[in-house]
Amino acid sequence: MKKFLIAAIVLLSALPARAQLFGGEDVINNPNFDMQRFSWGYFLGFNTYDFDFDYKNYKASPATGKDFSIDRTIGFNVGLIGNMRLSDHLDLRLEPGVSFNRINFQATKADSKTFREINSTFVHIPLLLKFSTTRINNFKPFVVGGVSTSLNLSSNENNPEDNSDGQFRMTTNNFYYEIGFGIDLYLYYFKFTPSIRGVFAINDELVRDNDPNSFYTGNIEKMSSRAVFINFTFQ
C-alpha cells in the first residue's frame, strides 16, 4: 500500500506542473465554473482494500506479528458527483458510486486450506466537505474529508454457512470516515480532478462463526476495512 500511495502522490504532484507548462498560463479556462451553485459530474478510479484486525489475545506469527496475512489487489470505482457551493473555498459533495475489489488473506500459522478470496461489491455513498485554495491560473488544490456509508452486496451476512463450510461473512451495512486531497484542473471544455483519499471503517465488519472457538473469528475483537481510492473526476 505504501508503494501505491507514493506513486499516486507523485502523479498528482506532477499534474499541476504539466498543466502550467503545456496549458498556457495566459489562457484562463472556464473562469466562472466555480460560481455555479450546483454542479454535476462523474468519476472513474481505482482502489485497494485491506483489513485492520484487533485481537483478543496475542498469538500471532512471530515473523509477521499478525494472525492473518493480506494480499491486496487493485479494484475499480465508478460513480456520480453532486457538488453544492457553500462559499469561495468550501463545497459540499455527495459522491454515490460502486466499487469492486478483491482481498486474499490467509492465516500465518496454518496450511493452504485457510486461504480465503473475498470478492466484494460496495455501493459507497460519501458526504464530504471540500476545502479549496484560491484558484491559481488553471488549477486549484484542495483537501477533502467527511463520512460515508456503504452497502456490501457480497457480505454473506445472512448466510447460515460459515468458515467451516468455506464461507467468510461480513456485515452488509458499514460506516467510514474519509480524508484526502486533490487538484482541480480547468480545461477548455470541462474541469478534470484527480484525487486520492483514505477510507477507514468505523464499525466492526466481521460476522463471527457459529463456533466461538473458530480458528478464523474466535480471537478477533474487531475487524475493520480500510482503503485507498484514486479517482478521476469529470465535471
C-alpha positions as CSV (number, residue, x, y, z in Angstrom):
1,M,0.0,0.0,0.0
2,K,2.9,2.4,0.7
3,K,4.2,2.0,-2.9
4,F,0.7,2.6,-4.2
5,L,0.4,5.8,-2.1
6,I,3.8,7.1,-3.2
7,A,3.1,6.5,-6.9
8,A,-0.3,8.3,-6.6
9,I,1.2,11.3,-4.7
10,V,3.9,11.7,-7.3
11,L,1.3,11.5,-10.1
12,L,-0.9,14.1,-8.5
13,S,2.0,16.4,-7.7
14,A,3.2,16.3,-11.3
15,L,-0.1,17.2,-12.9
16,P,-0.2,21.0,-12.0
17,A,3.3,21.5,-13.4
18,R,2.3,19.8,-16.6
19,A,-0.8,21.8,-16.9
20,Q,1.1,25.1,-16.4
21,L,3.8,24.1,-18.9
22,F,1.6,22.9,-21.7
23,G,-1.8,24.6,-20.8
24,G,-0.6,28.2,-21.0
25,E,-0.9,30.5,-18.0
26,D,-2.3,33.4,-20.1
27,V,-5.5,31.5,-21.0
28,I,-7.9,31.1,-18.2
29,N,-10.3,28.2,-18.9
30,N,-13.9,28.2,-17.6
31,P,-13.3,31.3,-15.4
32,N,-16.8,31.2,-13.9
33,F,-17.1,27.5,-13.4
34,D,-16.9,27.7,-9.6
35,M,-19.5,30.4,-9.3
36,Q,-22.3,27.8,-10.0
37,R,-24.5,27.0,-7.0
38,F,-24.7,23.4,-8.1
39,S,-22.6,21.3,-10.5
40,W,-22.6,17.7,-11.5
41,G,-20.2,15.1,-12.9
42,Y,-18.9,11.6,-12.7
43,F,-15.8,9.8,-11.7
44,L,-13.7,6.7,-12.6
45,G,-10.9,5.4,-10.4
46,F,-9.0,2.6,-8.7
47,N,-9.0,1.3,-5.1
48,T,-7.0,-1.1,-2.9
49,Y,-8.6,-2.6,0.3
50,D,-7.2,-4.5,3.3
51,F,-8.3,-5.3,6.8
52,D,-7.2,-4.0,10.2
53,F,-7.5,-6.6,12.9
54,D,-7.7,-6.1,16.7
55,Y,-7.1,-9.4,18.6
56,K,-8.4,-10.6,21.9
57,N,-5.2,-12.5,22.8
58,Y,-1.8,-12.2,21.2
59,K,-1.0,-15.5,19.4
60,A,0.2,-14.3,16.0
61,S,3.1,-15.4,14.0
62,P,6.5,-14.2,15.4
63,A,7.7,-13.4,11.9
64,T,4.8,-11.1,10.9
65,G,3.1,-10.2,14.3
66,K,-0.3,-11.0,12.8
67,D,-2.7,-13.9,12.7
68,F,-3.5,-13.3,9.1
69,S,-1.5,-12.1,6.0
70,I,-3.3,-9.9,3.5
71,D,-2.7,-9.9,-0.2
72,R,-4.1,-6.6,-1.7
73,T,-5.3,-6.2,-5.2
74,I,-6.3,-3.2,-7.4
75,G,-10.1,-2.7,-7.7
76,F,-12.2,-0.3,-9.7
77,N,-14.5,2.6,-8.8
78,V,-17.3,4.4,-10.8
79,G,-19.9,6.9,-9.7
80,L,-21.6,10.3,-9.9
81,I,-20.9,13.6,-8.2
82,G,-23.2,16.3,-6.9
83,N,-21.5,19.5,-5.7
84,M,-23.0,22.4,-3.8
85,R,-21.0,25.6,-3.5
86,L,-21.1,27.0,0.1
87,S,-18.5,29.7,-0.3
88,D,-15.5,30.6,-2.4
89,H,-13.4,28.0,-0.6
90,L,-15.9,25.4,0.7
91,D,-18.1,22.9,-1.1
92,L,-20.4,20.1,0.0
93,R,-20.2,17.0,-2.2
94,L,-22.2,13.8,-2.5
95,E,-20.4,11.1,-4.4
96,P,-22.5,7.9,-4.7
97,G,-20.7,5.1,-6.5
98,V,-19.9,1.5,-6.8
99,S,-16.5,-0.1,-6.0
100,F,-15.3,-3.6,-7.0
101,N,-12.4,-5.2,-5.3
102,R,-10.8,-8.5,-4.1
103,I,-8.9,-9.3,-0.9
104,N,-6.9,-12.5,-0.4
105,F,-6.0,-13.5,3.1
106,Q,-4.6,-16.5,4.8
107,A,-3.7,-17.5,8.4
108,T,0.1,-17.1,9.0
109,K,0.3,-20.3,11.1
110,A,-1.7,-22.7,9.1
111,D,-1.8,-24.6,5.7
112,S,-3.3,-23.7,2.4
113,K,-6.8,-24.7,3.5
114,T,-7.1,-21.4,5.4
115,F,-6.8,-19.3,2.2
116,R,-9.8,-17.1,1.6
117,E,-10.6,-15.0,-1.5
118,I,-13.1,-12.2,-0.7
119,N,-14.7,-10.6,-3.7
120,S,-16.7,-7.5,-2.7
121,T,-19.0,-5.1,-4.5
122,F,-19.8,-2.0,-2.4
123,V,-22.4,0.7,-3.0
124,H,-20.4,3.5,-1.5
125,I,-22.0,6.9,-0.5
126,P,-19.7,9.6,0.9
127,L,-20.8,13.0,2.1
128,L,-17.8,15.3,2.0
129,L,-16.6,18.8,2.7
130,K,-14.1,20.1,0.2
131,F,-11.7,23.0,1.3
132,S,-10.1,24.7,-1.7
133,T,-7.3,27.2,-2.0
134,T,-7.6,30.3,-4.2
135,R,-7.5,29.3,-7.9
136,I,-4.1,29.7,-9.5
137,N,-4.4,30.1,-13.3
138,N,-6.0,26.8,-14.4
139,F,-5.6,24.7,-11.3
140,K,-6.7,24.7,-7.6
141,P,-5.5,22.3,-4.9
142,F,-7.9,21.2,-2.2
143,V,-8.3,18.9,0.8
144,V,-11.5,16.9,1.4
145,G,-12.9,15.0,4.4
146,G,-16.2,13.6,5.6
147,V,-18.2,10.5,6.4
148,S,-19.6,7.7,4.3
149,T,-21.7,4.6,4.4
150,S,-21.7,1.5,2.2
151,L,-23.8,-1.5,1.3
152,N,-21.7,-4.6,0.9
153,L,-23.6,-6.6,-1.8
154,S,-21.3,-9.6,-1.3
155,S,-21.3,-9.7,2.5
156,N,-22.8,-13.2,3.1
157,E,-24.1,-11.8,6.4
158,N,-27.3,-13.8,6.4
159,N,-25.7,-17.0,5.0
160,P,-26.1,-19.8,7.6
161,E,-22.9,-21.4,6.4
162,D,-19.6,-20.0,7.9
163,N,-15.9,-20.7,7.6
164,S,-16.3,-24.3,8.5
165,D,-18.1,-24.5,5.1
166,G,-15.7,-22.2,3.3
167,Q,-17.9,-19.1,3.7
168,F,-16.4,-15.9,5.0
169,R,-19.0,-13.5,6.3
170,M,-19.0,-9.7,6.8
171,T,-21.7,-7.1,7.8
172,T,-23.8,-5.6,5.0
173,N,-24.1,-2.0,6.3
174,N,-20.9,-0.2,7.2
175,F,-19.7,3.3,8.1
176,Y,-16.5,5.2,7.4
177,Y,-14.6,8.4,7.8
178,E,-12.6,9.7,4.8
179,I,-9.8,12.2,4.2
180,G,-7.8,13.1,1.1
181,F,-6.6,15.8,-1.3
182,G,-6.6,16.6,-5.0
183,I,-6.2,19.2,-7.7
184,D,-8.9,20.8,-9.8
185,L,-7.6,21.3,-13.4
186,Y,-9.7,23.7,-15.5
187,L,-9.6,22.5,-19.1
188,Y,-11.2,24.2,-22.1
189,Y,-14.5,22.2,-22.1
190,F,-14.7,20.8,-18.5
191,K,-13.0,20.5,-15.1
192,F,-10.8,17.5,-14.6
193,T,-9.9,16.5,-11.0
194,P,-7.5,13.8,-9.9
195,S,-7.7,13.0,-6.2
196,I,-6.5,10.4,-3.6
197,R,-8.5,9.5,-0.5
198,G,-8.1,7.3,2.5
199,V,-11.3,5.4,3.6
200,F,-11.4,3.9,7.2
201,A,-14.2,1.8,8.6
202,I,-15.6,2.8,12.0
203,N,-17.7,-0.3,12.8
204,D,-16.7,-4.0,13.3
205,E,-17.4,-5.7,9.9
206,L,-16.8,-9.3,10.9
207,V,-19.7,-11.8,11.3
208,R,-18.5,-14.5,13.7
209,D,-18.6,-18.2,13.0
210,N,-21.1,-20.3,14.8
211,D,-18.2,-21.9,16.8
212,P,-17.0,-19.4,19.4
213,N,-13.5,-21.0,19.2
214,S,-13.4,-20.7,15.4
215,F,-9.8,-20.5,14.1
216,Y,-10.9,-17.6,11.8
217,T,-13.0,-15.5,14.1
218,G,-12.6,-16.7,17.7
219,N,-9.6,-14.4,18.5
220,I,-10.7,-11.3,16.6
221,E,-12.0,-8.5,18.8
222,K,-12.7,-6.2,15.8
223,M,-12.1,-6.3,12.0
224,S,-12.4,-3.1,10.0
225,S,-11.6,-2.5,6.4
226,R,-9.5,0.4,5.1
227,A,-8.9,1.5,1.6
228,V,-7.2,4.0,-0.7
229,F,-9.2,5.5,-3.5
230,I,-7.7,7.2,-6.5
231,N,-10.5,8.9,-8.5
232,F,-10.5,10.9,-11.7
233,T,-13.5,13.3,-11.8
234,F,-15.1,15.0,-14.9
235,Q,-17.4,18.0,-14.4
